[in-house]
């Protein structure tokens, strides 16, 4: 893709431009007739270069850039093509989906030069009218100069720019007119806005078994969830390869959006734009004076691109995010300091559960033990240093089909265990096999706890946690026939730092929402008197150990509801060859480090929005349905597992409480 020269286009006062639309343009046919003015002397354009060498390879590429203060278009590349306006037949409509801006004039044309390899092919003419737009054009020339030695990848993953149009100085010598590829005239955003985008895009890309094998899949067809997952793998891998190509050459894209990324049905590759806003990792200025600041600049620019890729992935998977209002909620969720690892809790709350696309997107991200949620949260992590790189993302299990054997990291193994436990708890089938499986997964999570020291817990504990499951009591209604019925809502545990003076002091607040059914029969809409029960207590966090003693099995059987068998199965599981490579110890340990909780005084309050006859019976029924530890917080003795998403607390009777992190503004959603 050669980007070159800049010259003016004819004045177009009668042209009515409708951007990003397929509506035809009214034009005067005589306006586009070639005149003698098009054969005037070629115009030279010089643009300054701010590139610095990154390696010996780049020094060879940019040798002429460093030897002179300016880069001439004419001595740039042998692949540059200079066009005349008479070489094109201008079509009567603008280009669809090529990201036209207010400072650009974008329209389609057909090359009419018989000797040209582009003869009878559609192209896009992009006239850049303002100073800022002209800078993008100059920058695109510099990027082409930098990447000229690897033109094959450049053509595959960047929008192909064929050249420029040359005019006389009397027309408009200060504007660019770039000639670049049409690529089917659809950006990914325009594809996703089609009602039948999935089968149409599959047909356009001519996906076959060989295409799916390239992403590690060995099947074709199937339900919409499987088909969309395969297509997303193909698109995401192509985008990541193109972005990694730029990053490996010291460039950041800085404008990765669905409307700037195009799909070419010719070579079936994703085009990441014309790179007019690509930025150098090692630019001029004070920031490049030291190695540290240069590395920090590089890391920040890569992290910015990866965050943009994450937003693109989210919109491709969850179609509701194409709505600007829903996408604004996501950005607000992240801006308020919520951790991206709790995105699933957020999306389940705001998305319509009856929406077909919403269910499909959540199912896609839930597959492979929630690998999609892990990749998405890694792409848009709050800290730039925590965001995943292109190469690591390409090796992520979510983007690798079942035919590829991927060795997951310890972080992904923990994520998979937690996701499986969450999915089982959401099924609300708490028979003995389900309880044993949940106890088994919770035990494995505790063995692989990434943060055993209390100092790490102080950073992760504060926040709002929703109770998912208790190994000691069935949460919710049972087969009992109580005199006063109570319907339990959400049960949250809010943890905050108690005071700045004591770093190890924490405040625990248990909030239990419920609805008291005062009528004899259950109402159809389950309406009744709503209330809230809150328990507050102060805790001190100290280091401790949890002992695994064989003698305990005789005493805790009545509390564990299948936990003794799960612990015995856990020991057998850890002795297998597969888990020996994962766990940090060779045999089942006798103890594990935990964060011990030392409780203080407890304060209990209850608020009812409506008056009821016997509030004490309502409280009794609520206490029967909720683990006792959520009322008497002093029975919480230690924390055995924590990460940015899940929390496991152990109680005095040996049972475990599983929590998931909830958003800070959960009520408003």
N, C-alpha and C positions, 0 to 999 in steps of 0.2 A: 504494500500500500504506500504509494508515494504521495506525500503532501508537498506541494510546492507553491509557486508563485502567487502573487497577489495582484489582481488588477481589478479595474472597475467593471461593473455590469451596466447595461443601458439603463437609463432612467425609466422607472416603471410607475408613472403617476396614475395610470388608469387601471392598475392591477389591484383587485380586491382580494386580500389574503384572508383566508379562514384557516387558522392553524389547527393541526391535529383533527382534520375533518375530511370527509370524503366528498363534500359538496363541491361542485365544479366552480371554476374561476372564470369570470368574464374577462376577455382580453381582446385586443385589437390584433387581428392576424398580421396586419402590416407592420405592427410594432416589432415583430421578431424577424423580419426579413434582413438578411445580411447586407451590410453596406461597406463602402470602401474604408470606413473608419476602423473596421475590425482588423485590417491588415497593417495597422500602424506599427511603429517600432515596439518591440517588446519592452515591458516595464520591469525594471529590476527592483527588488524589494530586499532590504536588509533588516534583520531582526537580531537583537542582542541576545547573547547566550549566557546563562548563569549556571551552566552545568559544571560539575567538578568530577574528576576521575575517581571511579570507585575501585578499579582494579586495572591490571595490565591490559585486559581485553578492552575495557572501556576507554583506556588511553588511546588505543589504536582507532577505536570508533570515532572518538571526538578529537583526534589529533589536530585537524584543521580548525575546530572550534576554539581550541586553546591557543593556537598560534595567531589568531586574529580576534579583534574585539567584536566582530559581527559575523553573521552567517548569511551568505548569499544564497538565494534560491537557486540560481543557475548552476552553482557548483556543488549542490547538495547531493544529488543522487542520479544515477543513470536511469532510474525507473520513473523519473518525473515526466509527466505528460502535460504538454501545453495545448489547451483547446481554444477554439474560437466559438463565438455564439452561433455561427452558421453550422457548426458541427452537430447541433442538437435540434431535435423536434420537441418543442415545449408542449407538455400535456396540459389539459385544461382543468387540473385539480392539484391540490397541494399533496405533499407526501403524507401518508397516514402513519402516525406513531413514531416519527423520527425526532421527537423532542424539540420542536420549533419554539423559540423564545420570542420575546418582544423585540429583541435587537437582531433578529434573523428573519430572512425571507427564504422559506423552504418550499420547493416545488419539484415536480418530477419531470424527467425528460428522457428521450430516446436518442442514443448516439446514431448519427447518420453518415459516418465516415466509413466507406467500404473497406479501406485498408486497415482500419483499427480492429484490434481483437475484441473490442466492445461493441462492434457493429450490431445494431438492432437490439441492444440490451438496454434495460431501464437503469437509469442512474438518478441520483438526487443532487440538485444544485442548491447549495446553501450559501446565501449571500449574508455576510457579516457586516452590519452597518455601523455599530458603535465602536468606541475605543476599546471597551471591555471585550466585545465580541472579537475584535481584531487581535487582541492579546491571546485569546483562545486559539485563533488560527495560527499565530506565530508559535505558540507553545506546541501545537500539534506538529509543526515542522521540526521543532527541536526534538520532540519525542521520537519521531521517525528517524531522525539522524542518529539518535542514541541506540535504537533497536534495529538498525538496518542490517546488521550481520546475522540476525536470526529472523529473517523475513517470513519463513514458513510459519512459525508460531504467531508472528505478528498478523499475518493474513488470516490465520485460523481463528484467532480470538479477539481481534480488533476489527472495527468497521473499516472496510477497505476503501481508502481514499485514492482515487485514480489520478488526480492532478488539479489543475486550476484553469481559469479562463482569463485570457489576456485581452485587454481593451486599450483604448487610447487614453492619454492623460486628460483629455477634455471631458470625459464622462464623469467618472468618480474615482480618482486615483487612490483614495484612502479606504476602500472596502475590499474585503476578500470575497471571492466566489469559489468555493471548494466544490469539487466534483467527487462524490463518493458513492459507494454501492447502495443499492436499494434493499437488498436482503429480504425480499418478500413483503416489505412495507409494514411489518408488524413488530412491535416491541412485546416483551413478555406481559406487560400490563394490559395491552390491547387484546392479547390472546386470552388472558384470564377473565376479561370482561365479556367474552362471548358465552352465550348460554350453553353451547355444545363444545366448549373449548377442549375437553379431554379427548374425545374421538377425533376431532378435527386436527388437533396438534399431533396426535399419534399418526394420523394419515399424512400430514405435511412432512413430518420427519421420517416417514417410511420406516417406522420401527419394526424390527424383525427379531428373530432369535439371536442373531449375532449382536445386535444392539444391546440386548439385555445381558448377554454374556459379558459384555465389556464392563458392566457394573456388578458382576457376580451373581446374576440371577439365571436360573435355568428353566423358567416357565414363562409362558405368554398368556394373555387373556386373564380370565378370572374376574373376581368382583371389582367394583370401582376402587375400593381401598387399595388392593394390590396393584392395579393398573396405575393409579395416581402415585403410589409410592415409587414404582419403577421409573415413572416419568420424572419425578422430583429428583431421584438419584441421578438420572442422566443430566438434567439441567444444572443441578448443584455442583456436580463434579466438573462439568464444563466451565461453569463460572469460576470455581476455585482454581482450576488449572490456568485460566486466563489471568486471574488476579495474581496468582503466584508467579506467573511469568513476568508481570510488571514488578512485583516486589523483589524478585531475584535480580533485576536490573536497576535497583535503586530508585524505583518510582512508586508512588501511591496514586491510585485512581482518583480518589476524593469525591467522585460523583456517581457512586454505584446506586442506581435506583432502577425500578422495574421499567420505567419509561425510557431509560437510557440504554437498556440491554436488549438486543435484538436476536432473533432466531433466523438463521439462514437455511432455507430448505435445500440449497445447492450443496453445501458441504456438511450440513446438519451440525453446525457448531454455533455456540453462543458468541455473539459479538458484544464486547464490553464498551462500545462507543468509539469516538474518534480521538479520545485522549487529549482533548484540548485543555483540560484542567488538571492533567497529571502533574504531580508535584515531586520535586527531588527530595530524597532523604537527606542529602548533604548539600543544602543550598548555602548561598552566601549570607553573611551577616554575623552578628555576635554569637548566635546560637551554635555556630560551627567552630568556635574558637577552641573548644576542648573536646576530648574524646567522649567524656561523660555526656555533655549536652548533645553531641551528635548522635550518640546511641539513644538518648532519651527522645530526641526528635524522630528518629527512625521507628522506635517502638510505638510512639503515639500515633504516627501516621498509619502504620500497619494496623494498629488497634482500631482506628477510625474506619478503615476499609472493612475490617472484619465485622464491626458493628453494623455497617450498611448491608453486608452480605446476610447477617442474621435477620435483619428486618425484611429483606427480600425473601428469605426462606419462610419466615412467618407468614407473609402474605400469600406465598404459593401454596402453603399447606392449609392455612386457615383463611378461607375466602372472605369471611366477615371482615377481616382487617383491610380489605379493599375499600370499605366504607371509611371516609376520613374521620367520622365521629368515633367509630370503634377504635381506629388506630390512634386517635388522640387520647383515648382512655389508657391504651397500652403505654404511650409515652409518659402520661401523667403518673401511671403506676410506677414506672422506673424512676421518674424525677423525684418522687417522694421518698426515695431511699429503699424501696422494697427490693429484696434480692431476686434476681431473675430465676433462681432455682425454684421459686414458688409460683412460676408462671402457670402451671397446670391448675393450681387452686384458683388463680385469678381468672383464667379463661373459662373454667367450668362455671364460674359465678356469673360472668358477663355475657357469655354466648348463649344463644337460644338453644336449649337442649332438644327442641323439636326440629331444628334446622338440619337438613340432610347434609349440607356441606360442613356444618360445624361438627356433627358426629363423625363424619369421615376424617376430618382433619385431626380430631383428638384421637381417633383410633390409629391413624398413621403414626402419630408421635408416641402412642402407647406401645407400639409394637417393639419387639426385641427388648423387653424389660425396660421400656421407657427410654430407649436410646435417643429418640428424637428430641425429647425434652432436655436431655443432657447436652446434646449438640447445640440446641437453640440457646440454652442458658450460657453455654461456653462462648458462643459467638457474641452475645450482647451482655457479657459480664460487666458488673458495675466498675470494677477496677480494670483499666486498660492492660495492666500486666497479667491479668488472669484470663484474658481472651485467647482463644485457641488460634493457632496459625493455620495457614492454608494446607501445609503438608500434613499436619496432625488431623485436620478436619477430613482430608481425603482418606485417611486411615481409620476414621471413626466407624464403629459398627453400623450406625444408621445409614451411611452412604455405601456400605459394602453388602452385597447380596449374600445369600446362604452358601454359594459355591466358594466364597473366599473365606479362608480361615484367618480370623483376626485375633491377635492376642490382646485382650482388653487390659487396660491399665487397672490398678487397684481402685482408682476413683470411679471408674465405670462399673467395676464389680460391686462396690458399695451401693452405687446408684441403682443397679439392677436389683439387688436384694431389697432395698427400700421401696422401689417401685412395685415389686411383686407383693410385698406386705401391704402396701396401700391398696392395690387392686383387690386383694382378697378381702380386706376389711370393708371395701365399698360394696361388695356383693351381699353383705348382711346375711350370710349363711354360716351360722356359728355352731355347726355340729362338730363332733369330736375330731374328724379328719381336718376340718378347716382350722380349728383351734390349735391342733398339733402343728400344722404347717406354719401358722402365724408365729407360734412360740419358737419353732425351729428357725425361721428367718430372723426373728428378733435376736435370738441367741447368736446367729452368725454375724449379724450387724455389730453386736457388742464385742465379739472377738476381734473385729476389724475396725474398732473405733479409731478414727484418725486423730482425735484430740483428747488424750487421756489426762492432760495436765489442767488444773483449775484455771490457770491464766488464760488458756485458749477458750474455756467455757465462758469467761467473763465477756469476751468479745462477741460470741455467738448466741448466748442465752437471751439477752434482751430482745423483746419483740412480743408478738401475739401468736400463740400456738393453739391450734384446734385439736381437741381430743378425737382420735380415730378409733382406738381399740384398747381394751383392758384384758389382760390374760386372767384376771381374777373375777370379773363379773360381766355378764351379758348386758351391754348398754341398750337401753330402750325398753319397749314393751315386751312382755312375755305372755305366756298362756294363762297368767293369773287373772282373776276376776276381782279387782279392787273395788272398794266402796266409792272411792273418789278417783277418777281417772285423770292422769296428767300426761301430756304429750311433750316430750323433751325436744327442744330445738338444738341450737349449737352450744357446745361446751368449750369455752376458751380458757386458757391459762396465759395471763399477761404478766410478763417478767420485765422489771425495770431496775436500774441501779438505784439503791435506796438513798445514798448520799455520796457526795464527792470526797468526804473526809475518809470514809472506809471503802476502799476499792473492792473488798470481798463481800460487801453487804448488798443483798438483793431483796427486792419487794416482789412477792408472788400474789397475784389476784386471780381467783377462780370465779368466772362468770358463767352461770347456768341459766339459759333462757328456757322457759316452759310455758305451756298453755294448760290451764285447769279446765276440764270439761265438767260443767256443773249439771248438765241435763242427764237424764237416765240413759238415753240412747246416744250413740255416737252421731254427731251432726255430719252431714255429707261433706261440708267444707272444713270440718275439724275446727270450727271456731269455738272460742271460749274466753275465759279471763286470762290475759297474758301476765306474766310475772318474771322476775329475775332474782336469782339467789346469788349473792356474792360473798366470798370468803377471802380475807386479806391476812397475810402473815409475812414476817421478816425472816430472811434466811441468811446464813453465813456460809460461804463456800470454802471448803478445805480439802486437802488431798486425802484420799482414802483408798482402801482395797476391798474388792468383793471376793470372798472366799468360795471355792467350789469344793464342798465336803460331801463325801459319799453318805455320811450319817444323816445329812439333811433330808435325804429322799424319804426317810421313814416318817418325818414329821410334817413336811410341807405338801404332802399329796392332796389334802383336802382343800388347799388354797390354790394349787397351781393349775387345775383343770387340764391335765395332760402335759404339763411342763416337765415332770420327771422323765417321761418317755422321750420327750423332745430333747432333753439334755443328754440322755444316753445316746440317742441317735446322732446328736451333734458331735459327740466324742468320736463315734464311729466314722462320721463324715470327714472329720478333720484328719483322720488317719489314712485316707485314700491318697493316691499319688497326685490326683488333680489338685486337691486342696493343700497338700504339702508345699506346692510351689507358690501358693498364694499367701497362706497365713504366716505371720512373722515368728512362729515358734514351731518346734519339731513335734511336740506332744501336747496333749490336753493340759492346760495350765491349772495349777491349784488356786491361783488368784489372778485378778486383773486390776489394774489401777482404775479408779473411778473418782468422780467429783462428789464428795460427801456433802450433804445438806444438813446444816444445823439450824433448826427452826426456833422461832421466838414466839411471841404472843399471837393469838388468832382473834380476828374480828369477823363476825358473821352478820350480814344484813339481808333483808328480803324486801322487795318492792313489788306491789301488785297494782296494775293499772285499773282493775275493777274490784269492787268489794265482793268478797265471798263469805259464806257462812262459817266454814271451819278451816281456817288457813293452816292449822297444825296438821290436819290430815293430808292436805296438799303437800306440805313439806315432807311428811313421812313417805308419801308415794314417790316424790322426786328422789328422795334418798334411797329408795329401794331400786330405782332404775339406774342410778349413777354410782360409779365406784366411790367408796367411802373416803378415799384419799382426796377427792375433789372438794369434800366438806371439811375434813380434818387434815389440813395441809401438813401438819406435824408428822403424819405417817409417811411422807415422802422422805426417803433416807439417802438416796444417792442418784446421780445421773450416770448412766452407763454408755450412752451413745449420743452424739450430737454432730450435725453438719449444718450446712446452710439451709437445709430443707426439712430434716426430720430430727426428732428428739425422743429419747427413751429414758423414762424415770422408773426406778425400782422403789417398791413400797416395803413397809416393815414386814409384811407377810410373804415377801418374795415375788409377788405379782409385778407385772410390768405395764406401764402406760405408754402407748405410742401416740405421739403428737406430730402434726404437720404444721409448718409455718404458714400463717395466714397473713394477708396484706394488712397494712397499718390502717387503711380506711375501709375495712371489710364491711362495715355496716352500710356505708354509702353505696355499695355495689349490689 
